[in-house]
Amino acid sequence: MITLDYLVTESTERSELILPAGTFAESDGTFVNNEGRGQRFFQVFNPHDSIRESWRWIINIMSGMGRPEAAELSKLDDVTAAMAKVFPIFADVPKIAPSADSRDVGMKIARQPHRYSGRTAMLANVTVHEPKPPEDPDSPLAFSMEGYQEKPPAPLIPRFWSPGWNSVQSSTSFRPK
């Protein structure tokens, strides 16, 4: 038995092989919400060590089995396009959010606000050199404050901001009734 999971469960305890899968915060993908609508989600941060997105593990397994279609599935956009082609019910999934190649004014959308700083301080116990932000080949978002800072397309809004509120509280506080 092989298990893909991010938690230790009864299944992982019985498994011969456990593949450490990323949580939703460490993955890019699509889920169906409680209203039956497809919704894209994008990584908040890169997973560490051997943790991978579940779909990447499955593609690696397919490749190891000699499945030729695995060579065509290197990015999430490739996976969603293949899924939409094979299963007509998912035909609109690739349209839910802009592709990973999407850019505004030639730039990826910045995940961090323009006031974000501290990349050097976050790893000061390891090195005083500022690390390069991680790459994300599966979304049009940048893991930094560098990038397009204006209003992005609705499916790509990476954060909320309102004067005096720098959190998701700004999306629910002081709304007109």
FENSULPE-V411768 format. One record per pair of residues at least 6 apart in sequence whose C-alpha atoms are under 6 Angstrom apart, sorted by the first residue. I is the first residue (numbers start at 1). J is the second residue. Records with the same first field share a line. If there is no record, write none. Layout:
BEGIN
I: J / J
END
This chain:
BEGIN
1: 15 / 16
2: 15 / 17 / 18
3: 18
4: 19 / 21
5: 20 / 21
6: 20 / 21
20: 51
21: 51 / 52 / 53 / 54
22: 51 / 52 / 53
25: 43 / 44
26: 43 / 45 / 46 / 47
27: 43 / 53
28: 41 / 42 / 43
29: 40 / 41
30: 39 / 40
31: 38 / 39
32: 38
59: 70
62: 70
63: 70
73: 79
75: 138
76: 138
80: 94
84: 90 / 91
97: 155
100: 138 / 139 / 140
102: 140
107: 147 / 148
108: 140 / 141 / 142 / 147 / 148
109: 141 / 142 / 147 / 148
110: 141 / 142 / 144 / 145 / 146 / 147 / 148
111: 142 / 143 / 144 / 158
112: 144 / 145
113: 145
114: 145
120: 130
133: 143
160: 168
162: 170
END
